[in-house]
Amino acid sequence: MDPIRVLVVDDSVVVRKIVTDVLSEDPAIEVVGTAVNGRIAVTKLEQLKPDLVTMDIEMPEMNGIEAVRAIRARRSRVPIIMFSTLTERGASATLDALSAGANDYVTKPANVGSVAQSMESVRQQLTPKIKALTGRPVTTGPARTPAPAATPVRPPAPRTGAVKQPAVLVIGSSTGGPEALAKVLPALPTSLPVPVLLVQHMPPVFTRQFAQRLDRLCALDVVEAVDGTPLAPGTVHLAPGDHHLTIRRTPRGLFTALDQSPPENFCRPAVDPLFRSAVETFDGAVLGVVLTGMGADGRIGAGRIRETGGAVVVQDQATSVVWGMPGAVATAGYADEVLPLDRVAEAITRRITGPKAPVGRPATAPAFVGGRR
């Protein structure tokens, strides 16, 4: 198999060397070129035809966001991974880049300490994402494993009883999730009769800004989850970065619960704790949805939902940025429906409220560029 051809774009000579040196250690990856700004990157894209681009955000002449827009304007679908800083400004810029068409992001290596730490950060964060986005196998462990490029969908296991009417909607997503959620959530009914809880693999700061952007897109209220908030229909609770989101039952009702128990599937927040908690709280009357993402987070929880009478819908391989998470559920036989992204909202609506419920904004609602509708 030919190596993955990567173009490294960054105005810092130190970062370019760190990224190039680490990627060059892997026989499955070849750095075919570098660029010091977005304008040069766009030119080199035509010349070098890389399989993937790593892109800094802050650069002279043409920044990373402008470069992503220029690349997508040329109808290129080359995967793009952004380098981001874990700050308010960095989070905002990264979300802008994702809405412009970037596929994923990693922490900028120059911001993690020594050169050795920076190199290890690239090995642990960037290398597996490069392989996942180009459909290559990834070693198991902290470098999470995507599903193979062409894995057959296993028919769902036969049920022993009727499917329960959903009393809660739980959603999990990762790589590619921000854009997928920006299409699905605005298309849900304006009066959804169940609470919604959502895990998107993101760090702190990012989740707060992402919730605010989704809220501006949606008829439903979208908030970053806070511990002890009552669950109510029509509100979407997004798990905050570095906290698992679950549900707590008390004599006064149902409330959100946050904790920092150990990561599951190398993630915190993770999808499986949320799915597990929903099953226990609602006795299986759960609709679980798994969208695009690396790894297999959500597979065990989806199996539990289905075993206890709930239903599971997953995004299909053709429309997923990475078919790791939904593919893991589908190939395990836990998916009641495997659907293209533009049909997921309809399936959610149909299963919760019936086929004739009023819908929210269309699934083709504009992306959250700059956090505006």
PyMOL commands that set and color helices and strands:
alter all, ss='L'
color gray80, all
select helices_A, chain A and resi 13-25+38-48+64-73+88-100+109-111+115-133+177-187+206-217+271-282+299-307+325-331+341-353+369-371
alter helices_A, ss='H'
color red, helices_A
select strands_A, chain A and resi 4-9+29-35+52-55+80-84+104-107+168-173+196-200+221-224+235-238+244-250+253-259+286-290+311-315+337-339
alter strands_A, ss='S'
color yellow, strands_A
deselect
rebuild
show_as cartoon
